[in-house]
Amino acid sequence: MTILIVIIALALIFDYINGFHDAANSIATVVSSKVLTPTQAVIWAAVFNFVAYFIAKFIIGGFGIADTVSKTVDMNLIADPSLVIIAGLIAAIIWNLVTWWLAIPSSSSHTLIGGFAGAGIAASGFEVVHAGVIGIIALFIVVAPLIGMVGGNIITLITFHLIRRVKPSKAECWFKRTQLISSAALSIGHGLNDSQKVMGIIAAALIANSSSQSLPGWMQMNSISDMHDWIPIGCFIAIALGTVSGGWKIMKTMGNRITKITPVEGFCAQTAGAITLFITEILHVPVSTTHVITGSIIGVGSVKRLSAVRWGVTVNLLWAWILTIPVSALLAAMLYVVVARVF
């Protein structure tokens, strides 16, 4: 019971850190194009992060991504799954804080999944990892930003064609307003995708312990369909509070270091990113909001000319993406050894 409380606390802490680590994904373009001040932008994003809960609960009718994440590791093959989850969460928190401090927009999603898998492997070997689930998640490290990039490119071309006869000053005025809508949509996509990953971790812990312990009713779970409302509400609130706390270091990277963003281009990048996140929500695939919006910004910037994209910055981001899962997994494996001795 005590260990489960620790897991829930760590999961919500991770979700909070995820919020301020990834806040820049939702608001970088709206701030860099001077549509909102940073303070206004984080409040705007946080509100729609939480609105995502009502969309998932009452419109989509389920939490498919949470289900996918909970199946990353087969808990039935692990003697003490709680220790695996604790080690995975601590590793994910450490890596998120390090990359935030270094202003590297890495994936909180893949950090969590890498930590979960690495601790599981340290506990009971590679057979505990569902290779099919990890394979799909790894594939979308490439696929998700590509969808965002192509979408950003196409939406920008269509938008530029539609406003070709509109005065630039008038177009900028229009898109400063419409960018509020696209930013809200991206924040909803961020909330839908990222909050569910922590929900999946909490669910995995409760499901694994419900058969072996006498837990109170508010903790008893046999499957994702039995999820109590306090889990998603808590996760969505945590990520919204984290977003309000900001993420200024990473915002500079996402805002203008990849390519210079105007209101029109900000609208196109956010729209492409939001559409990509909604597609992956339908497919129940946990993806990185960071990867998606980066791909969208690159797609938008490349419409002007390929040299408009600072490819040196982009290559550094790619290295961070590639290294996140293995580094998180290795860190979690080492932490599992420590946690197993402590408990």
LINJO-V653371 format. One line per field, one symbol per residue. phi: phi as a letter, one per 20 degrees, with the letter a starting at -180 (. if undefined). psi: psi as a letter, one per 40 degrees, with the letter a starting at -180 (. if undefined). Layout:
phi: ???
psi: ???
This chain:
phi: .ffffffffffffgfffgfffdgfgecgffefemfcfgfffffgffgfgfgggffffddfnrcffgffffefceffedfcfffffffffffffffffffffemdfeeffffffffffffffffbnfffefgfffffffgffeffffffffffffffffffffdfdefgfffffgffeffffffffffffffgffffffgfffffffffefedceefgfdfbdagfegffffffffffffffffffnafgfgffffcffafddgfffgfffffffffffffffemdfcefgffffffffffffffafffeeffffffffffffegffffffffffffgfffffe
psi: dddddddddddddddddddddeddddedddddefdiiddddddddddddddddddddeddfigddddddeedhhdeehdgdddddddddddddddddddddefhgihddddddddddddddddeideehgdddddddddeddddddddddddddddddddddedehhdddddddedddddddddddddddddddddddddddddddddeddeigiideehheideehiddddddddddddddddeafddddddddeddihhiddddddddddddddddddddefhhihdddddddddddddeddidedhgddddddddddddeddddddddddddddddddd.
